[in-house]
Each structure stands twice: as C-alpha cells, then as structure tokens.
C-alpha cells in the first residue's frame, strides 16, 4: 500500500469582515422653544398679524408701505401728540386702525413649543405679542412688522425711550392669555 497522502494545506486565514458600528440612537424629540418668523412658509399666518403698536397702524393685510409719503427732516421735533404713523413717515390716506384693534404688534404663529414628547410636532404654537408700557413714538410705523421672513422689526424714533413688554400667547386663544415658557431661550435684538 502506498503511504497516506499528506493533508492538503489549509487556505490562508481570512479574517471575518469587521462588525459594522452600531447605529446611532435616534435623536431625542425636540424640547424647548423655537422662534421662526416663517414657521411653515405660509402667507396665511401674516393675515393674522396685528400691527397697531401704540395705536400707530403699520403694514398689514389692508395697509401697504405706499401710505408713507416721506418723513420729517432730521432733527425736527415731533409735533405735539406725535405723528399719525411715525415721525419719519408723513402719511396721507392712512385710515386709523378699526375700532377695537388692540394697540399691539402681534406676530402670529412665530413660535413653537416642544416638550420632548413628540418627534416633530410642537405641543403648542404661539404668537409673540409686543405692547408698549411707556409712551411710544415710532420713526415710521410702516416699518413695524415682519422684516422679510426671518426678523420682526419695531421702529423707534431717535432720541426717544420706550419700554416694551414681550409675551407669548397661544395662537388659538383669542383672549391673549400669556403662556409661560418653561425653558430658557435667547432673544436677540439688533439696534
């Protein structure tokens, strides 16, 4: 009998493919306040804005910036009782706000409140409401309101001081009851 054949050589050892890294955990649901002047890209939100800060009507669904015909010269003192739409804007044909219009600047549906319980939907949509607590003289109330889709603007005449109150209200609450935001947030002001 012939001697037994030697065992065939084993193929070189190939390491197993590396184990893929574990998938990252899902993002936690949002928690906090998000302010966005173009929250859902809808022009319908603009129709619910109120632009009558201090009783000075500004642009809105029925008033356009064309109501401003020019301004007082620089350094001229405002007339007694103020200016109909601000001292930087001499207005013609600008009707006062309808009776009963609150003297406020309301940015409708600009804030979303998240409590961490929903992945994408806010638990509450809020309006940002500004009122003046001291005398208010705008340079041009025609500048008040949304500036593009990213900012809100409040016009204040030079050499005047006004204390404003900012508050959030539920967008569905017609009474305007303030909403307490239980999270810290930053609000940036540009001057």
VEXDREN-2710 file (C-alpha; in Angstrom, 1 decimal):
% VEXDREN-2710
k/r/px/py/pz
1/UNK/0.0/0.0/0.0
2/UNK/1.2/3.4/-0.7
3/UNK/1.8/5.7/2.2
4/UNK/-1.1/8.1/3.0
5/UNK/-1.1/11.4/1.3
6/UNK/-0.2/14.4/3.5
7/UNK/-3.2/16.6/4.3
8/UNK/-3.8/19.4/1.8
9/UNK/-2.7/22.8/3.0
10/UNK/-5.3/25.0/4.5
11/UNK/-6.1/28.2/2.7
12/UNK/-4.6/31.3/4.3
13/UNK/-6.7/32.5/7.1
14/UNK/-9.1/35.3/6.1
15/UNK/-10.3/37.4/9.0
16/UNK/-14.1/37.8/9.2
17/UNK/-15.4/41.2/8.0
18/UNK/-15.4/43.8/10.7
19/UNK/-18.6/44.2/12.6
20/UNK/-20.3/47.4/11.5
21/UNK/-20.6/50.1/14.2
22/UNK/-23.9/50.2/15.9
23/UNK/-26.4/52.7/14.6
24/UNK/-26.6/55.9/16.5
25/UNK/-29.5/56.2/18.8
26/UNK/-32.5/58.1/17.4
27/UNK/-32.4/61.9/18.0
28/UNK/-34.4/62.7/21.1
29/UNK/-37.6/64.6/20.5
30/UNK/-37.2/68.4/20.5
31/UNK/-37.6/70.1/23.8
32/UNK/-37.8/73.9/24.2
33/UNK/-38.9/77.0/22.2
34/UNK/-38.2/77.6/18.5
35/UNK/-38.9/81.1/17.2
36/UNK/-39.2/81.4/13.4
37/UNK/-40.9/84.3/11.6
38/UNK/-41.6/81.9/8.7
39/UNK/-42.5/78.9/10.7
40/UNK/-44.3/76.9/8.0
41/UNK/-43.8/79.1/4.9
42/UNK/-47.5/80.1/4.9
43/UNK/-48.6/83.5/4.0
44/UNK/-51.8/82.8/5.9
45/UNK/-50.0/83.4/9.2
46/UNK/-49.3/87.0/8.1
47/UNK/-53.0/87.7/7.7
48/UNK/-53.5/87.1/11.5
49/UNK/-50.7/89.6/12.5
50/UNK/-51.9/92.8/14.3
51/UNK/-49.8/95.8/13.5
52/UNK/-51.1/98.7/15.7
53/UNK/-48.3/99.2/18.3
54/UNK/-49.0/102.2/20.5
55/UNK/-52.1/102.9/18.3
56/UNK/-49.9/103.6/15.2
57/UNK/-51.1/101.5/12.3
58/UNK/-48.5/99.7/10.3
59/UNK/-48.4/97.5/7.2
60/UNK/-50.7/94.5/7.2
61/UNK/-53.4/92.9/5.1
62/UNK/-55.1/96.2/4.5
63/UNK/-52.3/98.7/4.7
64/UNK/-49.2/98.9/2.5
65/UNK/-46.0/100.8/2.8
66/UNK/-47.1/103.1/0.0
67/UNK/-49.1/105.0/2.6
68/UNK/-45.9/106.7/3.6
69/UNK/-45.2/109.9/1.6
70/UNK/-41.9/111.0/3.2
71/UNK/-40.5/112.0/6.5
72/UNK/-39.9/114.9/8.7
73/UNK/-36.4/116.5/8.3
74/UNK/-33.7/115.1/10.5
75/UNK/-33.6/116.8/13.9
76/UNK/-37.1/118.3/13.6
77/UNK/-39.1/117.8/16.9
78/UNK/-42.2/115.7/16.5
79/UNK/-45.4/117.6/16.6
80/UNK/-47.4/117.7/19.8
81/UNK/-49.4/114.5/20.1
82/UNK/-47.0/112.6/17.9
83/UNK/-47.2/111.7/14.2
84/UNK/-50.0/109.7/12.6
85/UNK/-47.8/106.8/11.5
86/UNK/-44.5/107.9/13.0
87/UNK/-42.3/110.9/12.7
88/UNK/-40.2/109.5/9.9
89/UNK/-43.2/108.9/7.8
90/UNK/-45.7/111.6/6.7
91/UNK/-48.8/109.7/5.8
92/UNK/-51.7/110.5/3.6
93/UNK/-54.8/108.5/3.2
94/UNK/-53.9/106.2/6.1
95/UNK/-57.0/105.3/8.0
96/UNK/-56.7/104.6/11.7
97/UNK/-56.9/101.0/12.8
98/UNK/-60.5/99.8/13.0
99/UNK/-62.2/100.4/16.4
100/UNK/-61.3/97.8/18.9
101/UNK/-58.0/96.9/17.3
102/UNK/-55.6/96.2/20.2
103/UNK/-52.7/98.6/20.5
104/UNK/-50.1/95.9/20.0
105/UNK/-47.8/94.3/17.5
106/UNK/-48.7/90.6/17.2
107/UNK/-46.6/88.2/15.2
108/UNK/-48.9/85.3/14.6
109/UNK/-47.6/81.7/14.8
110/UNK/-43.9/82.6/15.1
111/UNK/-43.0/80.3/18.0
112/UNK/-43.3/76.5/18.5
113/UNK/-43.1/75.0/22.0
114/UNK/-41.8/71.4/22.3
115/UNK/-41.9/69.4/25.5
116/UNK/-39.9/66.4/24.3
117/UNK/-42.9/64.1/23.9
118/UNK/-43.3/64.4/20.1
119/UNK/-40.8/63.8/17.5
120/UNK/-41.8/66.6/15.0
121/UNK/-45.0/68.3/16.1
122/UNK/-45.0/71.1/18.6
123/UNK/-47.3/70.8/21.6
124/UNK/-48.3/74.4/21.2
125/UNK/-47.9/77.1/18.6
126/UNK/-47.5/80.6/19.9
127/UNK/-47.9/84.3/18.9
128/UNK/-45.3/86.8/20.0
129/UNK/-47.1/90.0/21.3
130/UNK/-45.4/93.3/21.9
131/UNK/-47.0/96.2/23.7
132/UNK/-45.6/99.5/24.9
133/UNK/-45.6/100.2/28.6
134/UNK/-44.4/103.8/28.3
135/UNK/-45.0/106.4/25.6
136/UNK/-44.1/105.1/22.2
137/UNK/-43.1/107.3/19.2
138/UNK/-42.1/105.3/16.1
139/UNK/-39.8/106.8/13.4
140/UNK/-42.1/105.0/10.9
141/UNK/-44.8/102.6/12.0
142/UNK/-44.8/101.5/8.4
143/UNK/-41.5/99.7/9.3
144/UNK/-43.1/97.7/12.1
145/UNK/-43.9/94.1/11.5
146/UNK/-42.1/91.2/9.8
147/UNK/-38.9/92.1/8.0
148/UNK/-38.7/89.5/5.3
149/UNK/-39.3/86.1/6.7
150/UNK/-36.6/85.9/9.4
151/UNK/-37.0/89.0/11.6
152/UNK/-39.5/91.2/13.3
153/UNK/-39.0/94.9/13.3
154/UNK/-40.1/97.7/15.7
155/UNK/-39.4/101.3/14.7
156/UNK/-38.5/103.7/17.5
157/UNK/-37.9/107.4/16.8
158/UNK/-34.4/108.7/17.6
159/UNK/-33.9/110.4/21.0
160/UNK/-36.9/108.7/22.5
161/UNK/-37.2/105.8/25.0
162/UNK/-39.9/103.2/25.2
163/UNK/-40.3/100.2/27.5
164/UNK/-41.8/97.2/25.7
165/UNK/-43.4/94.1/27.0
166/UNK/-42.9/90.9/25.1
167/UNK/-45.2/87.9/25.8
168/UNK/-46.2/84.7/24.2
169/UNK/-49.8/83.7/23.8
170/UNK/-51.4/80.6/22.4
171/UNK/-52.2/81.1/18.7
172/UNK/-55.6/79.6/19.2
173/UNK/-56.5/81.7/22.3
174/UNK/-58.5/84.8/21.3
175/UNK/-58.3/86.2/24.9
176/UNK/-54.5/86.6/24.6
177/UNK/-53.7/84.8/27.9
178/UNK/-49.9/84.8/28.4
179/UNK/-48.2/81.4/28.1
180/UNK/-45.3/80.6/30.4
181/UNK/-42.4/79.1/28.5
182/UNK/-40.8/76.7/30.9
183/UNK/-37.5/76.7/29.1
184/UNK/-34.6/79.2/28.9
185/UNK/-34.2/80.8/25.4
186/UNK/-32.3/83.6/23.8
187/UNK/-33.9/86.5/22.1
188/UNK/-31.6/88.7/20.1
189/UNK/-32.2/92.4/19.5
190/UNK/-30.4/94.4/16.8
191/UNK/-30.2/98.2/17.0
END
